[in-house]
Amino acid sequence: MRKVAGIIGILALASTLGATETRVWTFAQGGVAYLTDDEVIIQFYPGQMFRFGSFVTVENPVVPGSSIAGVYRYASAFYTSEDVGFGLYLGRSRTIDMFTTTINVAPIDLVFGVRSGGVSFGLNLTLNKYSDKVYNANYKESATVFALRPGFTVDLGGNSYFDGAFFIDYTSGAVTDTLGSTLTEKSSTFGLGFQSRFVGPVIFPFEVMFYKFSDTLGSLPASKSTLFFLAGGPGTQVQLDAANVLANMVIYFSNITNSDTTSAKELGIATRLGGEFNIWRGLIVRGSLRYDLLKFTSSSVSGRTKYFSLGDFGPFTLGLGYDFGFARVDVGVSTDLLTNGPFFLTGNSGSGLITMLSILGKF
């Protein structure tokens, strides 16, 4: 249940999974599907690579002292010609959360693409096997990561286009006793999904995904969970001379079932408003705010409980960027500046001034 609940927390905030890079988070709170001008979108729609040319990135969304949970550091490099493109993500961590331990795997993601006329095709492929001895060499950790994401982009003319992508996602991990050769723990995750969006005067993404989780510890019965998630909603990104404004509404539904007969459902409608402003010679200020119009949850974790809220403020973000022309540096600024004051100067509160860092270079 712990693993699935964590995924639901991310999905409820973002219309696409895992988008926490600095600009995407501080401007759109993870809603990368509503952005038309950020290279992060290639992770979800690989057919988009031809819209951004050749570039490199260094991502460090979590800096020591940050209040944002998780570690997500990696680098990427892409090259595109008129009809062919390829790229890679190096070190983009995959976490396998088990009862006894957490295994972090940093595979290489390879991306390939071709373009013909107004149609682009892309493929994101991830494959990695990992093993290491731990606990005084008496135990061995092993893991496998496999992900396949074919996608396409169709130019509809008039600055409109359609993106689509399917994905298969599989991870497995095990901790074995190398002395007695007895299985200590084994975990696996398998997911299928489809993501799409229409981009025009209005941006409308839609996604559906299904995940299955299993974790076996020793001779205990396997703990199994399933997740079904569905989301979509309209939005728009308006680009002005010195400003960029993003607004969207997302409707989402999730259903979790577990082998121990517990279950949880959530239905919600959330809105997000973000803005970025070029205030002086390439200096950019960003911010975003989320507002939950409606949220209904039903859970049987400890007896049947229900929760309903109508109108509630969610998280807000702050960020800065500087555009050098050939490169851009983005940082996330701790919201503790507004809620707790400048405690980061003393370190007493655990606050950090800079929470995220990204560097984008084009060539």
N, C-alpha and C positions, 0 to 999 in steps of 0.2 A: 504493500500500500504506500510506503514511503516513497519509493521510486516513481510510481504513477502520479502521486500527488504533486511531486516536484515538476513533472512534465506539464500537468494541468496548469500549474501556476504560471509557467512560461507561456503556454498557449493562450491563456486568458488575457495576457497583456499584449501579445503580438499576433498578427494574422498569419505570420510565418514563423517557423520554429528556429530559435537560436540566433536571431539577428540582434547582436548587442554591440556592434562596432560603434565608435564614438559618435559620428554624425547621425547614424541611424537611430541611436538611442536618445541623444540629446535633442534631436529635431523631431523625431517621429515615434519615440518610445517603442522601438522595435518593429513598427509597422512598415517594413521594407517593401511590401507589396504595393503600397501607395506612393512609393517614390519612383520617379522616372529618370533621375540624374545621379544615381549612386551606384558605384561598381559592385557593392555588396549583393545586388539583385542577381548577379551571375551565379551565385551559390545556389539559388533556388530555380532560376530559369536560365540554364546555360546557353540557350539560343540567343540571349541578350549580349553576348560578348562582343559582337561586331558594332554595337552602339557606343563603345567606350574606347576603342583603339588599344594601344599598347600602354601598359602601366605596371607599376610595382607598388606594393603596400607593406607596411609593418604595423601590426595591430597589437596593442597591449591594453585591453579594456580594463584590467584590474591592476592598480599600482598599490604597493604595500601601504596600509593605512586606510584603504578605501572601505566604504560601508556597503558597497555593492558586492553581492555574493558571487563566488565562482572565479575560476582562473581560465582565461581564454586568450592565449597569446599565439600568434602565428604570423607568417609572412606569405605573400602571394606575388606571382609574376605572370603577366599575360602578354602575348604577342599576337596581333591580328593583321592579316593582309586584306586584300579586297575580297577574297573568297574562302580563305582558310585561316583558322585560328587555333591556338593551343595555349594552355596555361597550367599552373599548379598552385596548390595551397600546401605549405610546408609547416607542420607542427600544429595543425588545427586539432586540438585535443578531443578525444572521445573518452567519456567516463563510464566505467562499468561498476555500478553500485551494488555491492554484495552485502550479505549479513555480516561477514567477518572482516571484510576489507573493501577498499576501493581501488580498482585498477585503472590507471590513466594510460591511454595509448595515443601516440601522436603520429598518425599515418601521413602519407603523402596522397593528396587528392589530385588526380590528373583530369584535365578538362580539354576536350577536343571539339572543334566546330567547323562547319562548312556552310557556305551561303550560295544560293542560286536564285537570282532575281530578287523577289521580295520575300523569300522564305529563308530562314536560318535554322539550322539544326545544331544542337550541342549535346555533349555527353559528359557527365561528371562521374568518374570512376574512383572508388576508394577500396583498397585492399591492403591489409596489414596483418601479420602474425607476430605475436610477441610472447616471450617466455623469459623468466628470470627466477633465480633462487632467492628466497627470503627466509627470515626467522632462523638465522644461523645455518643456512644451507639445508635445513631439514624439510623445508616446504618449497614447492615450486609454483609460481604464478604463471598462467598462460592465458592468452586472449587472442581472439580473431575478430577483425572488423571487415565487413564487406558492405558497400553501398553502391547502388547504380541509379543514376538519375538522367534519363534521356529527356530532352526538352526541345521545344520549337518556338519560333517567333514568326508571325505572319504580318507583313506590312499591309495595312488596309487602306493606305493613302490618307492624305490630309492630316498628318501627324497622329494617326490612330493605328493601333496594332493590337494583336492578340498573342498572349504568352500562354504556354502550357507545358507541364512537366509531370511525368510519373516518377515514382521512386520506390525502390526496394532497399530496406535498411536492416542489416543483421549484425549483431554483436554477440559474442559469447566469451565467458571467462571462467576460469577454474583455479582452485587452490588445491594441490594434491600433496599428500604425505610421501616424500621421496624415500623414506626409510621403510615404511610398511606397505607402500603402494596402495593405500586405501584412499578413496575419494573423500575429501573433506568438504568441498563445496563446489557447486557448478551453477552458473547463471547464464541465461540467454534472453535476447530481445529480438523480435522479428516484427517489422513494420512494412505496410504498404500504403500508398497514398497517391492522390492526384491534386495538383495545384494549378490554377489558371487565373487569368485576369484579362479584362478588356481595358485598354488605355485609350482614352479620347478626351473630350471635354470633361467627362466623368470617368473615374477609375473604379472598376468593380472587380475585386478579386473574389475567388471562391476556392475553398479547399476542403478535402475530406481525407481522413486518415484512420487507419486501424493498426493498433499495436498489441502484441501478445508478449507477456513477460513470464519467465519461469525461474525459480531459484530453489535449489535443493541443498540442504545442509545435512551432511552425514546420512544417517538412516531415517531422518525425519521425512514426513510426507512433503512433496514439492509444494511450494507456495506459487500459485499461478494467478495472474491478473490479465485483464484485457481492457483496452482503452479504445473508445470510438469518439472521434472529434470531427465537428462540422462547423464551418465558419464562412462568413461572407458579409459584404456590405459596401455601400457606395462611399466614395471619397473624391477629393480633388487636390491637385497641387498647382498653385498659381504662382508663376514666376514674374516678378516685376523688375524694374531697373536695379534697385538696391535692396530688394526684399524677396523672400520666398515664403509662401504661406501654405500650410498643409492642414486639411480638415477631413475627418472621416468618421464614419459610424460602422461598427462591426457587431454583428449578431452571431453568437457562438453557442454551441451545445456540446457537452461532453458527458460521457457515460462510462463509469469504471465498475467492473465487477471483479470479485476476488474469489479464490477457491475456498476461503473460510466463510463464505456466504455474505461478507460485507459488500456494500456497494455505495456508489455516490454518483449523483447527477447534478449538473449545473447548467443553467440557462441564463444568458446575460445579454444585455445591450450596452455597449460602451462607446463613448465618443472621445476623440483626441484632437487637440488643436496644437499645432506647432508653428514656429516662425523662426527665420534666420535673417539677419540684417547686416549688410555690409556697411559699417558705420564710418570707416576711415581707411582708405588706401589698402584694401585687402583684409582689414581686420573685421571678423565676423562674430556676431553675438547670436546665440541660439537659445531656445527654450521651448518646453512643451508641457502640456497639462492633459490629464485624463479625467473624465467624468463618467461614472457608471450610472446610466439612466435607470437600469433595472438589473437586479441579480437575484436569482432563485436557486437555492441548493437544497438537495434532499440526500441525507446520508443515513446509513444503517451501521455505522462503525461501532457505536455503543448505544444501541436502541435507535429507533427511527427519530431523527431530528430534521427539522426544516428551518430554513432561514430565508427571509425575503427582505430586500431593501429597495427603496425607490428614491433615487437621487443621492449620490455619494461621491465625494471627491476622491480621486485616486492619486497616484504619485505625480510629481512634477520634476522636471529636469532643467539643468542649466549647462551651457557649453560655450566655448570660444574656438575660433579658428583663425588661421592666417594663411592667405593665398599668395604664394610667391610667383604664381604664373606657371612655372614648371613643376611645382610641388605645393602641397597643402598640408598643414599641421593642424590637427584638431585635438582638443582636450575637453574632458568633462569636468565640470566644476561642482564640488560638493554642495548639496543643498543645505548642509549644516550651516552655511554662511547666513541663511535666512531664518532657520529654525532654532539653532543653538548658539549663534554668534561665532566669533572667530576663535573657537576653542582649539583649532588645529595648531595655533601658535604655541600652546603649552603642551599639547598632546594628552591632556587629562581625559578628554572624552573619547579618544580613539578616532577622532575625525581626521579626514585628510582633505587638503585643498584640491588636489588633482586626483580624480578617480579613474579617468580613462585617457588613453593616448593613442592616436593614429597618425601615420604619415603616409601620404599618397604622392607618388611621383609619376609623371607622364613622360613618354619619349616617343 
